[in-house]
Amino acid sequence: MKIKEAIVLRFQTLCKENDIKYNELANRAGVTPSTVYSMMEESRKDLSVITIKKLCDGLDISISEFFNHDIFIGLEQEIK
């Protein structure tokens, strides 16, 4: 799994666990819903660290809590 896939899966899981829809997450994070939805699209390859931080703030977790998860262990190398 690559980092972008892991980040998306982590946000999807957190939203599901907290019963938060993507529109609500966007409102809490102060970003547009299209920002959240476009991040979830497979075709989008790059994510902004600032957006990730804002979404973490919207979920009321720190960015270190977000990345301190088993999903981020053993990711594929991005450079090929």
PDB file with SEQRES, HELIX, SHEET and CRYST1 records, atoms N, CA, C and O in Angstrom:
SEQRES   1 A   80  MET LYS ILE LYS GLU ALA ILE VAL LEU ARG PHE GLN THR          
SEQRES   2 A   80  LEU CYS LYS GLU ASN ASP ILE LYS TYR ASN GLU LEU ALA          
SEQRES   3 A   80  ASN ARG ALA GLY VAL THR PRO SER THR VAL TYR SER MET          
SEQRES   4 A   80  MET GLU GLU SER ARG LYS ASP LEU SER VAL ILE THR ILE          
SEQRES   5 A   80  LYS LYS LEU CYS ASP GLY LEU ASP ILE SER ILE SER GLU          
SEQRES   6 A   80  PHE PHE ASN HIS ASP ILE PHE ILE GLY LEU GLU GLN GLU          
SEQRES   7 A   80  ILE LYS                                                      
HELIX    1 AA1 ILE A    3  GLU A   17  1                                  15    
HELIX    2 AA2 TYR A   22  ALA A   29  1                                   8    
HELIX    3 AA3 PRO A   33  MET A   40  1                                   8    
HELIX    4 AA4 VAL A   49  GLY A   58  1                                  10    
HELIX    5 AA5 ILE A   63  PHE A   67  1                                   5    
HELIX    6 AA6 ASP A   70  PHE A   72  5                                   3    
CRYST1    1.000    1.000    1.000  90.00  90.00  90.00 P 1           1          
ATOM      1  N   MET A   1       0.847  -1.172   0.000  1.00  0.00           N  
ATOM      2  CA  MET A   1       0.000   0.000   0.000  1.00  0.00           C  
ATOM      3  C   MET A   1       0.898   1.243   0.000  1.00  0.00           C  
ATOM      4  O   MET A   1       1.943   1.273   0.649  1.00  0.00           O  
ATOM      5  N   LYS A   2       0.471   2.246  -0.731  1.00  0.00           N  
ATOM      6  CA  LYS A   2       1.208   3.504  -0.782  1.00  0.00           C  
ATOM      7  C   LYS A   2       0.626   4.482   0.239  1.00  0.00           C  
ATOM      8  O   LYS A   2      -0.472   4.282   0.758  1.00  0.00           O  
ATOM      9  N   ILE A   3       1.383   5.539   0.514  1.00  0.00           N  
ATOM     10  CA  ILE A   3       1.008   6.482   1.568  1.00  0.00           C  
ATOM     11  C   ILE A   3      -0.352   7.133   1.313  1.00  0.00           C  
ATOM     12  O   ILE A   3      -1.134   7.293   2.250  1.00  0.00           O  
ATOM     13  N   LYS A   4      -0.645   7.505   0.095  1.00  0.00           N  
ATOM     14  CA  LYS A   4      -1.920   8.169  -0.199  1.00  0.00           C  
ATOM     15  C   LYS A   4      -3.089   7.239   0.105  1.00  0.00           C  
ATOM     16  O   LYS A   4      -4.088   7.656   0.692  1.00  0.00           O  
ATOM     17  N   GLU A   5      -2.955   5.975  -0.299  1.00  0.00           N  
ATOM     18  CA  GLU A   5      -4.009   4.997  -0.019  1.00  0.00           C  
ATOM     19  C   GLU A   5      -4.196   4.809   1.483  1.00  0.00           C  
ATOM     20  O   GLU A   5      -5.323   4.709   1.968  1.00  0.00           O  
ATOM     21  N   ALA A   6      -3.090   4.764   2.211  1.00  0.00           N  
ATOM     22  CA  ALA A   6      -3.149   4.575   3.660  1.00  0.00           C  
ATOM     23  C   ALA A   6      -3.818   5.769   4.339  1.00  0.00           C  
ATOM     24  O   ALA A   6      -4.623   5.594   5.254  1.00  0.00           O  
ATOM     25  N   ILE A   7      -3.491   6.968   3.898  1.00  0.00           N  
ATOM     26  CA  ILE A   7      -4.091   8.175   4.475  1.00  0.00           C  
ATOM     27  C   ILE A   7      -5.595   8.183   4.236  1.00  0.00           C  
ATOM     28  O   ILE A   7      -6.371   8.448   5.154  1.00  0.00           O  
ATOM     29  N   VAL A   8      -6.003   7.898   3.021  1.00  0.00           N  
ATOM     30  CA  VAL A   8      -7.431   7.871   2.692  1.00  0.00           C  
ATOM     31  C   VAL A   8      -8.147   6.813   3.527  1.00  0.00           C  
ATOM     32  O   VAL A   8      -9.204   7.082   4.096  1.00  0.00           O  
ATOM     33  N   LEU A   9      -7.586   5.633   3.600  1.00  0.00           N  
ATOM     34  CA  LEU A   9      -8.200   4.560   4.386  1.00  0.00           C  
ATOM     35  C   LEU A   9      -8.299   4.946   5.861  1.00  0.00           C  
ATOM     36  O   LEU A   9      -9.295   4.649   6.521  1.00  0.00           O  
ATOM     37  N   ARG A  10      -7.275   5.601   6.368  1.00  0.00           N  
ATOM     38  CA  ARG A  10      -7.283   6.040   7.770  1.00  0.00           C  
ATOM     39  C   ARG A  10      -8.404   7.053   8.002  1.00  0.00           C  
ATOM     40  O   ARG A  10      -9.130   6.946   8.990  1.00  0.00           O  
ATOM     41  N   PHE A  11      -8.559   8.033   7.108  1.00  0.00           N  
ATOM     42  CA  PHE A  11      -9.648   8.998   7.255  1.00  0.00           C  
ATOM     43  C   PHE A  11     -11.009   8.326   7.116  1.00  0.00           C  
ATOM     44  O   PHE A  11     -11.934   8.645   7.863  1.00  0.00           O  
ATOM     45  N   GLN A  12     -11.141   7.405   6.174  1.00  0.00           N  
ATOM     46  CA  GLN A  12     -12.412   6.693   6.011  1.00  0.00           C  
ATOM     47  C   GLN A  12     -12.768   5.935   7.287  1.00  0.00           C  
ATOM     48  O   GLN A  12     -13.915   5.963   7.733  1.00  0.00           O  
ATOM     49  N   THR A  13     -11.791   5.268   7.865  1.00  0.00           N  
ATOM     50  CA  THR A  13     -12.009   4.502   9.094  1.00  0.00           C  
ATOM     51  C   THR A  13     -12.394   5.415  10.250  1.00  0.00           C  
ATOM     52  O   THR A  13     -13.332   5.122  10.991  1.00  0.00           O  
ATOM     53  N   LEU A  14     -11.674   6.515  10.404  1.00  0.00           N  
ATOM     54  CA  LEU A  14     -11.974   7.451  11.492  1.00  0.00           C  
ATOM     55  C   LEU A  14     -13.365   8.056  11.340  1.00  0.00           C  
ATOM     56  O   LEU A  14     -14.083   8.221  12.326  1.00  0.00           O  
ATOM     57  N   CYS A  15     -13.741   8.382  10.122  1.00  0.00           N  
ATOM     58  CA  CYS A  15     -15.083   8.922   9.889  1.00  0.00           C  
ATOM     59  C   CYS A  15     -16.149   7.887  10.241  1.00  0.00           C  
ATOM     60  O   CYS A  15     -17.152   8.205  10.880  1.00  0.00           O  
ATOM     61  N   LYS A  16     -15.920   6.663   9.820  1.00  0.00           N  
ATOM     62  CA  LYS A  16     -16.878   5.589  10.110  1.00  0.00           C  
ATOM     63  C   LYS A  16     -16.983   5.342  11.616  1.00  0.00           C  
ATOM     64  O   LYS A  16     -18.082   5.210  12.154  1.00  0.00           O  
ATOM     65  N   GLU A  17     -15.828   5.281  12.292  1.00  0.00           N  
ATOM     66  CA  GLU A  17     -15.820   5.040  13.741  1.00  0.00           C  
ATOM     67  C   GLU A  17     -16.529   6.143  14.515  1.00  0.00           C  
ATOM     68  O   GLU A  17     -17.163   5.884  15.538  1.00  0.00           O  
ATOM     69  N   ASN A  18     -16.420   7.369  14.023  1.00  0.00           N  
ATOM     70  CA  ASN A  18     -17.013   8.516  14.710  1.00  0.00           C  
ATOM     71  C   ASN A  18     -18.360   8.932  14.123  1.00  0.00           C  
ATOM     72  O   ASN A  18     -18.929   9.949  14.518  1.00  0.00           O  
ATOM     73  N   ASP A  19     -18.867   8.137  13.172  1.00  0.00           N  
ATOM     74  CA  ASP A  19     -20.146   8.399  12.518  1.00  0.00           C  
ATOM     75  C   ASP A  19     -20.202   9.829  11.965  1.00  0.00           C  
ATOM     76  O   ASP A  19     -21.153  10.574  12.201  1.00  0.00           O  
ATOM     77  N   ILE A  20     -19.145  10.182  11.219  1.00  0.00           N  
ATOM     78  CA  ILE A  20     -19.034  11.513  10.623  1.00  0.00           C  
ATOM     79  C   ILE A  20     -19.045  11.369   9.106  1.00  0.00           C  
ATOM     80  O   ILE A  20     -18.262  10.604   8.542  1.00  0.00           O  
ATOM     81  N   LYS A  21     -19.915  12.092   8.463  1.00  0.00           N  
ATOM     82  CA  LYS A  21     -19.961  12.118   7.000  1.00  0.00           C  
ATOM     83  C   LYS A  21     -18.873  13.067   6.495  1.00  0.00           C  
ATOM     84  O   LYS A  21     -18.414  13.938   7.234  1.00  0.00           O  
ATOM     85  N   TYR A  22     -18.466  12.897   5.248  1.00  0.00           N  
ATOM     86  CA  TYR A  22     -17.394  13.719   4.686  1.00  0.00           C  
ATOM     87  C   TYR A  22     -17.746  15.210   4.686  1.00  0.00           C  
ATOM     88  O   TYR A  22     -16.875  16.050   4.916  1.00  0.00           O  
ATOM     89  N   ASN A  23     -19.016  15.544   4.430  1.00  0.00           N  
ATOM     90  CA  ASN A  23     -19.432  16.952   4.471  1.00  0.00           C  
ATOM     91  C   ASN A  23     -19.242  17.535   5.866  1.00  0.00           C  
ATOM     92  O   ASN A  23     -18.785  18.668   6.014  1.00  0.00           O  
ATOM     93  N   GLU A  24     -19.590  16.768   6.874  1.00  0.00           N  
ATOM     94  CA  GLU A  24     -19.429  17.221   8.253  1.00  0.00           C  
ATOM     95  C   GLU A  24     -17.957  17.382   8.599  1.00  0.00           C  
ATOM     96  O   GLU A  24     -17.577  18.350   9.257  1.00  0.00           O  
ATOM     97  N   LEU A  25     -17.128  16.445   8.163  1.00  0.00           N  
ATOM     98  CA  LEU A  25     -15.690  16.556   8.400  1.00  0.00           C  
ATOM     99  C   LEU A  25     -15.146  17.827   7.756  1.00  0.00           C  
ATOM    100  O   LEU A  25     -14.354  18.548   8.362  1.00  0.00           O  
ATOM    101  N   ALA A  26     -15.571  18.094   6.537  1.00  0.00           N  
ATOM    102  CA  ALA A  26     -15.124  19.304   5.842  1.00  0.00           C  
ATOM    103  C   ALA A  26     -15.514  20.554   6.630  1.00  0.00           C  
ATOM    104  O   ALA A  26     -14.694  21.455   6.811  1.00  0.00           O  
ATOM    105  N   ASN A  27     -16.750  20.611   7.094  1.00  0.00           N  
ATOM    106  CA  ASN A  27     -17.205  21.761   7.877  1.00  0.00           C  
ATOM    107  C   ASN A  27     -16.407  21.918   9.160  1.00  0.00           C  
ATOM    108  O   ASN A  27     -16.010  23.027   9.516  1.00  0.00           O  
ATOM    109  N   ARG A  28     -16.175  20.827   9.844  1.00  0.00           N  
ATOM    110  CA  ARG A  28     -15.398  20.872  11.093  1.00  0.00           C  
ATOM    111  C   ARG A  28     -13.968  21.328  10.835  1.00  0.00           C  
ATOM    112  O   ARG A  28     -13.374  22.026  11.658  1.00  0.00           O  
ATOM    113  N   ALA A  29     -13.418  20.932   9.692  1.00  0.00           N  
ATOM    114  CA  ALA A  29     -12.013  21.213   9.375  1.00  0.00           C  
ATOM    115  C   ALA A  29     -11.821  22.569   8.699  1.00  0.00           C  
ATOM    116  O   ALA A  29     -10.692  23.039   8.554  1.00  0.00           O  
ATOM    117  N   GLY A  30     -12.910  23.188   8.291  1.00  0.00           N  
ATOM    118  CA  GLY A  30     -12.810  24.477   7.626  1.00  0.00           C  
ATOM    119  C   GLY A  30     -12.307  24.384   6.198  1.00  0.00           C  
ATOM    120  O   GLY A  30     -11.653  25.297   5.693  1.00  0.00           O  
ATOM    121  N   VAL A  31     -12.624  23.263   5.549  1.00  0.00           N  
ATOM    122  CA  VAL A  31     -12.287  23.086   4.134  1.00  0.00           C  
ATOM    123  C   VAL A  31     -13.585  22.830   3.372  1.00  0.00           C  
ATOM    124  O   VAL A  31     -14.625  22.559   3.973  1.00  0.00           O  
ATOM    125  N   THR A  32     -13.516  22.916   2.063  1.00  0.00           N  
ATOM    126  CA  THR A  32     -14.716  22.658   1.278  1.00  0.00           C  
ATOM    127  C   THR A  32     -14.974  21.153   1.187  1.00  0.00           C  
ATOM    128  O   THR A  32     -14.031  20.362   1.217  1.00  0.00           O  
ATOM    129  N   PRO A  33     -16.232  20.756   1.076  1.00  0.00           N  
ATOM    130  CA  PRO A  33     -16.519  19.341   0.885  1.00  0.00           C  
ATOM    131  C   PRO A  33     -15.802  18.757  -0.333  1.00  0.00           C  
ATOM    132  O   PRO A  33     -15.393  17.597  -0.317  1.00  0.00           O  
ATOM    133  N   SER A  34     -15.650  19.563  -1.389  1.00  0.00           N  
ATOM    134  CA  SER A  34     -14.965  19.054  -2.582  1.00  0.00           C  
ATOM    135  C   SER A  34     -13.508  18.701  -2.281  1.00  0.00           C  
ATOM    136  O   SER A  34     -12.945  17.813  -2.921  1.00  0.00           O  
ATOM    137  N   THR A  35     -12.899  19.381  -1.323  1.00  0.00           N  
ATOM    138  CA  THR A  35     -11.530  19.045  -0.919  1.00  0.00           C  
ATOM    139  C   THR A  35     -11.478  17.631  -0.365  1.00  0.00           C  
ATOM    140  O   THR A  35     -10.598  16.847  -0.719  1.00  0.00           O  
ATOM    141  N   VAL A  36     -12.419  17.314   0.500  1.00  0.00           N  
ATOM    142  CA  VAL A  36     -12.451  15.979   1.119  1.00  0.00           C  
ATOM    143  C   VAL A  36     -12.786  14.926   0.071  1.00  0.00           C  
ATOM    144  O   VAL A  36     -12.125  13.890   0.001  1.00  0.00           O  
ATOM    145  N   TYR A  37     -13.804  15.179  -0.739  1.00  0.00           N  
ATOM    146  CA  TYR A  37     -14.202  14.189  -1.737  1.00  0.00           C  
ATOM    147  C   TYR A  37     -13.117  13.963  -2.788  1.00  0.00           C  
ATOM    148  O   TYR A  37     -12.897  12.830  -3.214  1.00  0.00           O  
ATOM    149  N   SER A  38     -12.445  15.021  -3.205  1.00  0.00           N  
ATOM    150  CA  SER A  38     -11.395  14.838  -4.209  1.00  0.00           C  
ATOM    151  C   SER A  38     -10.211  14.081  -3.628  1.00  0.00           C  
ATOM    152  O   SER A  38      -9.543  13.331  -4.341  1.00  0.00           O  
ATOM    153  N   MET A  39      -9.944  14.270  -2.341  1.00  0.00           N  
ATOM    154  CA  MET A  39      -8.866  13.534  -1.680  1.00  0.00           C  
ATOM    155  C   MET A  39      -9.139  12.023  -1.720  1.00  0.00           C  
ATOM    156  O   MET A  39      -8.211  11.220  -1.821  1.00  0.00           O  
ATOM    157  N   MET A  40     -10.400  11.656  -1.641  1.00  0.00           N  
ATOM    158  CA  MET A  40     -10.780  10.246  -1.608  1.00  0.00           C  
ATOM    159  C   MET A  40     -10.692   9.574  -2.979  1.00  0.00           C  
ATOM    160  O   MET A  40     -10.682   8.345  -3.060  1.00  0.00           O  
ATOM    161  N   GLU A  41     -10.628  10.352  -4.046  1.00  0.00           N  
ATOM    162  CA  GLU A  41     -10.580   9.795  -5.394  1.00  0.00           C  
ATOM    163  C   GLU A  41      -9.239   9.121  -5.664  1.00  0.00           C  
ATOM    164  O   GLU A  41      -8.182   9.644  -5.310  1.00  0.00           O  
ATOM    165  N   GLU A  42      -9.300   7.967  -6.288  1.00  0.00           N  
ATOM    166  CA  GLU A  42      -8.083   7.224  -6.623  1.00  0.00           C  
ATOM    167  C   GLU A  42      -7.171   7.979  -7.569  1.00  0.00           C  
ATOM    168  O   GLU A  42      -5.948   7.856  -7.501  1.00  0.00           O  
ATOM    169  N   SER A  43      -7.775   8.763  -8.451  1.00  0.00           N  
ATOM    170  CA  SER A  43      -6.979   9.453  -9.464  1.00  0.00           C  
ATOM    171  C   SER A  43      -6.097  10.553  -8.876  1.00  0.00           C  
ATOM    172  O   SER A  43      -5.090  10.934  -9.473  1.00  0.00           O  
ATOM    173  N   ARG A  44      -6.472  11.053  -7.724  1.00  0.00           N  
ATOM    174  CA  ARG A  44      -5.660  12.094  -7.094  1.00  0.00           C  
ATOM    175  C   ARG A  44      -4.477  11.439  -6.391  1.00  0.00           C  
ATOM    176  O   ARG A  44      -4.649  10.543  -5.564  1.00  0.00           O  
ATOM    177  N   LYS A  45      -3.286  11.891  -6.727  1.00  0.00           N  
ATOM    178  CA  LYS A  45      -2.078  11.241  -6.228  1.00  0.00           C  
ATOM    179  C   LYS A  45      -1.433  11.973  -5.053  1.00  0.00           C  
ATOM    180  O   LYS A  45      -0.822  11.338  -4.193  1.00  0.00           O  
ATOM    181  N   ASP A  46      -1.558  13.298  -5.006  1.00  0.00           N  
ATOM    182  CA  ASP A  46      -0.871  14.074  -3.982  1.00  0.00           C  
ATOM    183  C   ASP A  46      -1.856  14.674  -2.992  1.00  0.00           C  
ATOM    184  O   ASP A  46      -2.963  15.075  -3.350  1.00  0.00           O  
ATOM    185  N   LEU A  47      -1.423  14.725  -1.735  1.00  0.00           N  
ATOM    186  CA  LEU A  47      -2.225  15.319  -0.678  1.00  0.00           C  
ATOM    187  C   LEU A  47      -1.395  16.375   0.039  1.00  0.00           C  
ATOM    188  O   LEU A  47      -0.186  16.222   0.213  1.00  0.00           O  
ATOM    189  N   SER A  48      -2.046  17.422   0.440  1.00  0.00           N  
ATOM    190  CA  SER A  48      -1.385  18.498   1.167  1.00  0.00           C  
ATOM    191  C   SER A  48      -1.286  18.148   2.649  1.00  0.00           C  
ATOM    192  O   SER A  48      -2.254  17.687   3.254  1.00  0.00           O  
ATOM    193  N   VAL A  49      -0.126  18.367   3.217  1.00  0.00           N  
ATOM    194  CA  VAL A  49       0.056  18.139   4.656  1.00  0.00           C  
ATOM    195  C   VAL A  49      -0.848  19.085   5.435  1.00  0.00           C  
ATOM    196  O   VAL A  49      -1.369  18.719   6.489  1.00  0.00           O  
ATOM    197  N   ILE A  50      -1.036  20.281   4.932  1.00  0.00           N  
ATOM    198  CA  ILE A  50      -1.908  21.247   5.602  1.00  0.00           C  
ATOM    199  C   ILE A  50      -3.347  20.734   5.626  1.00  0.00           C  
ATOM    200  O   ILE A  50      -4.035  20.864   6.638  1.00  0.00           O  
ATOM    201  N   THR A  51      -3.802  20.155   4.522  1.00  0.00           N  
ATOM    202  CA  THR A  51      -5.156  19.594   4.486  1.00  0.00           C  
ATOM    203  C   THR A  51      -5.283  18.433   5.457  1.00  0.00           C  
ATOM    204  O   THR A  51      -6.281  18.327   6.170  1.00  0.00           O  
ATOM    205  N   ILE A  52      -4.291  17.570   5.490  1.00  0.00           N  
ATOM    206  CA  ILE A  52      -4.308  16.444   6.438  1.00  0.00           C  
ATOM    207  C   ILE A  52      -4.401  16.967   7.861  1.00  0.00           C  
ATOM    208  O   ILE A  52      -5.173  16.445   8.666  1.00  0.00           O  
ATOM    209  N   LYS A  53      -3.624  17.989   8.178  1.00  0.00           N  
ATOM    210  CA  LYS A  53      -3.636  18.581   9.529  1.00  0.00           C  
ATOM    211  C   LYS A  53      -5.002  19.169   9.837  1.00  0.00           C  
ATOM    212  O   LYS A  53      -5.523  18.966  10.933  1.00  0.00           O  
ATOM    213  N   LYS A  54      -5.591  19.888   8.903  1.00  0.00           N  
ATOM    214  CA  LYS A  54      -6.914  20.467   9.124  1.00  0.00           C  
ATOM    215  C   LYS A  54      -7.960  19.383   9.371  1.00  0.00           C  
ATOM    216  O   LYS A  54      -8.816  19.525  10.245  1.00  0.00           O  
ATOM    217  N   LEU A  55      -7.887  18.302   8.598  1.00  0.00           N  
ATOM    218  CA  LEU A  55      -8.845  17.205   8.785  1.00  0.00           C  
ATOM    219  C   LEU A  55      -8.647  16.534  10.138  1.00  0.00           C  
ATOM    220  O   LEU A  55      -9.614  16.148  10.793  1.00  0.00           O  
ATOM    221  N   CYS A  56      -7.401  16.399  10.550  1.00  0.00           N  
ATOM    222  CA  CYS A  56      -7.129  15.862  11.894  1.00  0.00           C  
ATOM    223  C   CYS A  56      -7.735  16.774  12.959  1.00  0.00           C  
ATOM    224  O   CYS A  56      -8.349  16.301  13.916  1.00  0.00           O  
ATOM    225  N   ASP A  57      -7.558  18.089  12.785  1.00  0.00           N  
ATOM    226  CA  ASP A  57      -8.161  19.053  13.712  1.00  0.00           C  
ATOM    227  C   ASP A  57      -9.677  18.878  13.746  1.00  0.00           C  
ATOM    228  O   ASP A  57     -10.290  18.931  14.812  1.00  0.00           O  
ATOM    229  N   GLY A  58     -10.274  18.671  12.582  1.00  0.00           N  
ATOM    230  CA  GLY A  58     -11.718  18.455  12.500  1.00  0.00           C  
ATOM    231  C   GLY A  58     -12.174  17.191  13.211  1.00  0.00           C  
ATOM    232  O   GLY A  58     -13.308  17.104  13.682  1.00  0.00           O  
ATOM    233  N   LEU A  59     -11.286  16.222  13.281  1.00  0.00           N  
ATOM    234  CA  LEU A  59     -11.583  14.972  13.996  1.00  0.00           C  
ATOM    235  C   LEU A  59     -11.144  15.039  15.459  1.00  0.00           C  
ATOM    236  O   LEU A  59     -11.317  14.088  16.221  1.00  0.00           O  
ATOM    237  N   ASP A  60     -10.572  16.186  15.829  1.00  0.00           N  
ATOM    238  CA  ASP A  60     -10.091  16.414  17.193  1.00  0.00           C  
ATOM    239  C   ASP A  60      -9.007  15.419  17.602  1.00  0.00           C  
ATOM    240  O   ASP A  60      -8.982  14.931  18.732  1.00  0.00           O  
ATOM    241  N   ILE A  61      -8.100  15.127  16.643  1.00  0.00           N  
ATOM    242  CA  ILE A  61      -6.936  14.304  16.952  1.00  0.00           C  
ATOM    243  C   ILE A  61      -5.691  15.035  16.444  1.00  0.00           C  
ATOM    244  O   ILE A  61      -5.768  15.865  15.538  1.00  0.00           O  
ATOM    245  N   SER A  62      -4.563  14.715  17.036  1.00  0.00           N  
ATOM    246  CA  SER A  62      -3.317  15.328  16.574  1.00  0.00           C  
ATOM    247  C   SER A  62      -2.836  14.591  15.324  1.00  0.00           C  
ATOM    248  O   SER A  62      -3.227  13.455  15.059  1.00  0.00           O  
ATOM    249  N   ILE A  63      -1.999  15.254  14.586  1.00  0.00           N  
ATOM    250  CA  ILE A  63      -1.444  14.621  13.386  1.00  0.00           C  
ATOM    251  C   ILE A  63      -0.566  13.430  13.768  1.00  0.00           C  
ATOM    252  O   ILE A  63      -0.474  12.456  13.022  1.00  0.00           O  
ATOM    253  N   SER A  64       0.075  13.513  14.930  1.00  0.00           N  
ATOM    254  CA  SER A  64       0.887  12.367  15.372  1.00  0.00           C  
ATOM    255  C   SER A  64       0.003  11.181  15.740  1.00  0.00           C  
ATOM    256  O   SER A  64       0.378  10.034  15.497  1.00  0.00           O  
ATOM    257  N   GLU A  65      -1.174  11.443  16.325  1.00  0.00           N  
ATOM    258  CA  GLU A  65      -2.128  10.356  16.595  1.00  0.00           C  
ATOM    259  C   GLU A  65      -2.601   9.729  15.294  1.00  0.00           C  
ATOM    260  O   GLU A  65      -2.749   8.511  15.196  1.00  0.00           O  
ATOM    261  N   PHE A  66      -2.834  10.564  14.304  1.00  0.00           N  
ATOM    262  CA  PHE A  66      -3.297  10.080  13.008  1.00  0.00           C  
ATOM    263  C   PHE A  66      -2.297   9.099  12.408  1.00  0.00           C  
ATOM    264  O   PHE A  66      -2.672   8.011  11.971  1.00  0.00           O  
ATOM    265  N   PHE A  67      -1.019   9.488  12.387  1.00  0.00           N  
ATOM    266  CA  PHE A  67      -0.004   8.661  11.747  1.00  0.00           C  
ATOM    267  C   PHE A  67       0.527   7.537  12.648  1.00  0.00           C  
ATOM    268  O   PHE A  67       1.240   6.653  12.174  1.00  0.00           O  
ATOM    269  N   ASN A  68       0.192   7.567  13.914  1.00  0.00           N  
ATOM    270  CA  ASN A  68       0.622   6.514  14.831  1.00  0.00           C  
ATOM    271  C   ASN A  68      -0.360   5.340  14.759  1.00  0.00           C  
ATOM    272  O   ASN A  68      -1.086   5.055  15.712  1.00  0.00           O  
ATOM    273  N   HIS A  69      -0.360   4.680  13.623  1.00  0.00           N  
ATOM    274  CA  HIS A  69      -1.304   3.586  13.368  1.00  0.00           C  
ATOM    275  C   HIS A  69      -0.600   2.527  12.535  1.00  0.00           C  
ATOM    276  O   HIS A  69       0.259   2.842  11.711  1.00  0.00           O  
ATOM    277  N   ASP A  70      -0.960   1.294  12.749  1.00  0.00           N  
ATOM    278  CA  ASP A  70      -0.323   0.165  12.051  1.00  0.00           C  
ATOM    279  C   ASP A  70      -0.413   0.255  10.534  1.00  0.00           C  
ATOM    280  O   ASP A  70       0.428  -0.307   9.831  1.00  0.00           O  
ATOM    281  N   ILE A  71      -1.416   0.949  10.022  1.00  0.00           N  
ATOM    282  CA  ILE A  71      -1.588   1.037   8.565  1.00  0.00           C  
ATOM    283  C   ILE A  71      -0.371   1.689   7.898  1.00  0.00           C  
ATOM    284  O   ILE A  71      -0.110   1.466   6.716  1.00  0.00           O  
ATOM    285  N   PHE A  72       0.367   2.493   8.664  1.00  0.00           N  
ATOM    286  CA  PHE A  72       1.513   3.199   8.096  1.00  0.00           C  
ATOM    287  C   PHE A  72       2.828   2.425   8.223  1.00  0.00           C  
ATOM    288  O   PHE A  72       3.884   2.918   7.826  1.00  0.00           O  
ATOM    289  N   ILE A  73       2.758   1.222   8.774  1.00  0.00           N  
ATOM    290  CA  ILE A  73       3.957   0.379   8.879  1.00  0.00           C  
ATOM    291  C   ILE A  73       4.080  -0.451   7.601  1.00  0.00           C  
ATOM    292  O   ILE A  73       3.111  -1.062   7.150  1.00  0.00           O  
ATOM    293  N   GLY A  74       5.260  -0.464   7.037  1.00  0.00           N  
ATOM    294  CA  GLY A  74       5.530  -1.300   5.873  1.00  0.00           C  
ATOM    295  C   GLY A  74       4.924  -0.791   4.573  1.00  0.00           C  
ATOM    296  O   GLY A  74       4.570  -1.589   3.705  1.00  0.00           O  
ATOM    297  N   LEU A  75       4.798   0.520   4.423  1.00  0.00           N  
ATOM    298  CA  LEU A  75       4.278   1.070   3.171  1.00  0.00           C  
ATOM    299  C   LEU A  75       5.249   0.812   2.030  1.00  0.00           C  
ATOM    300  O   LEU A  75       6.453   0.665   2.238  1.00  0.00           O  
ATOM    301  N   GLU A  76       4.700   0.760   0.818  1.00  0.00           N  
ATOM    302  CA  GLU A  76       5.533   0.589  -0.375  1.00  0.00           C  
ATOM    303  C   GLU A  76       6.437   1.801  -0.550  1.00  0.00           C  
ATOM    304  O   GLU A  76       6.107   2.910  -0.129  1.00  0.00           O  
ATOM    305  N   GLN A  77       7.559   1.571  -1.166  1.00  0.00           N  
ATOM    306  CA  GLN A  77       8.429   2.679  -1.506  1.00  0.00           C  
ATOM    307  C   GLN A  77       7.774   3.496  -2.613  1.00  0.00           C  
ATOM    308  O   GLN A  77       7.242   2.931  -3.568  1.00  0.00           O  
ATOM    309  N   GLU A  78       7.809   4.807  -2.492  1.00  0.00           N  
ATOM    310  CA  GLU A  78       7.174   5.690  -3.471  1.00  0.00           C  
ATOM    311  C   GLU A  78       8.055   5.904  -4.711  1.00  0.00           C  
ATOM    312  O   GLU A  78       7.548   6.167  -5.801  1.00  0.00           O  
ATOM    313  N   ILE A  79       9.348   5.792  -4.537  1.00  0.00           N  
ATOM    314  CA  ILE A  79      10.273   6.002  -5.642  1.00  0.00           C  
ATOM    315  C   ILE A  79      10.541   4.663  -6.317  1.00  0.00           C  
ATOM    316  O   ILE A  79      10.926   3.693  -5.664  1.00  0.00           O  
ATOM    317  N   LYS A  80      10.337   4.620  -7.611  1.00  0.00           N  
ATOM    318  CA  LYS A  80      10.566   3.366  -8.341  1.00  0.00           C  
ATOM    319  C   LYS A  80      11.516   3.597  -9.459  1.00  0.00           C  
ATOM    320  O   LYS A  80      11.840   2.665 -10.195  1.00  0.00           O  
TER     321      LYS A  80                                                      
END                                                                             
